[in-house]
Amino acid sequence: MIRAAVTLSAALFAASTAWAETAKASGAFLRGLDKVSGTPVDFKMNVGDTVELGRLRVTLGECRYPTDNPSGDAFAWLVVRDGNAEETTFEGWMIASSPALNALDHPRYDVWVLRCVTE
């Protein structure tokens, strides 16, 4: 139990340190997967855009990346809605290197961040 708390504390500290040294990107590259058909699709989004993936609507709020490594780890704020429902299926930060840390929980679709768009 104590070991888990120490590990979690270390991860949160590392994330907060990385967060302080990031830059905003104009967009992000994401990957979606239809788990029924096994079909993956990669797509580029600009901040503020909404893309339809099957019946999901994915909106990109922000994408950040480490300033010292622009091709490195991306953090993207996503809002995912199922169909035309106003309630969200997912809303939060997804981290490219740890997609399972804060993942979309949907029976048919998976969505994860690949990287930010950098000039």
N, C-alpha and C positions, 0 to 999 in steps of 0.2 A: 504494500500500500504506500509506504513512504517512498519507495523507489519510483513508483508511478508518478507520485506528486513531484519528485525532483526532476524526472524526465519531462513532465508537462511544463514545469517552471522553466527549465532550460530551453524547451522549444518555444515557449512564449517570449522569453527574453531574446532569443535569436530572431524570431519573427519581428519583434518590435525594433530591433537594431537594423534589420534589413529594410523595414518599412521607412525608417528615418532617412535612408540613403537611396531613395527611389525617384524616378521621374515619371510623369504622366505621358502616355502614348496616345496617338490619335485613334487607335483601334486595336483589334486583337484577331488572332487566328484561333479558331475553335474547331473541335472535331465532335461530330454527333454520331451516334450509333443506334440504328434500329435493331434491337436485340432479337426481334422475331425473324426478320429476314437476314440479319447478319451484315447489313449494308452500312459501311461507314461513309461519312461525307465530311469533307473539310470545307470550311467557309471563313471568309474574312468579313469582319464587321467594323464599322466606324462607331465611335462612342455615340450613343443615343439611338443607334439603329436597332430595329427589331427584325429578326429572321425567323421564318417558319421552318421547323423541322418536323415533318409529319404533322401531327396535331399540336405540337408544342410551339409556343411563341417565346423566343429567347431575345432579351433586350440587354445590350451592353451598356452599363453605367459608367465604367471607368476601367482602364488598364494601366498598371504600373509595372516598372521593371527596374532592376538595379542599375544605378548610374555608372558604376564601374564595369558592368558587364551587360550591355544592351541585349545581347542574344541569350542572356541567362534567364533566370527564373522570373516568370510573369505572375502577377496577381490581378485577377479581373473580378469586378463586381457585376454579377449577373442577376437578372430577374427572369424567372421562367414561369410561364402560365400554361396550363393545359387547356387547349381549345380557346373558347371565348370567355372562359371564367375570369372574373375579376380577382379572385383570390389567387395568391401565388403558390406554385408548387415548390419553388425554390427561390430564395433571395439571400444573397450573401457573396462573400469572397471565395473564389476558387483559386487554388495555387497550382501552377503548371507542374511542378515537381512532385506534388503530393495530391493528386486528384481525389483520393479516397478520404482525405482529411476533412473536407467539407463537400460532400458529393450530392448530386441530384439523386433523390430516391424516387424513381419512376419505374413501373413494371415493364414498360416497353422501350423507353429511350434512355440513353446515357449521353451526357454532354460534358466536355472538359476543355480546359484552356491549353493551347499549345505554346503560344508566345504572344507578345505584344507586337504591334506594327511600329517599327522604328524607321525613321527617315534615313 
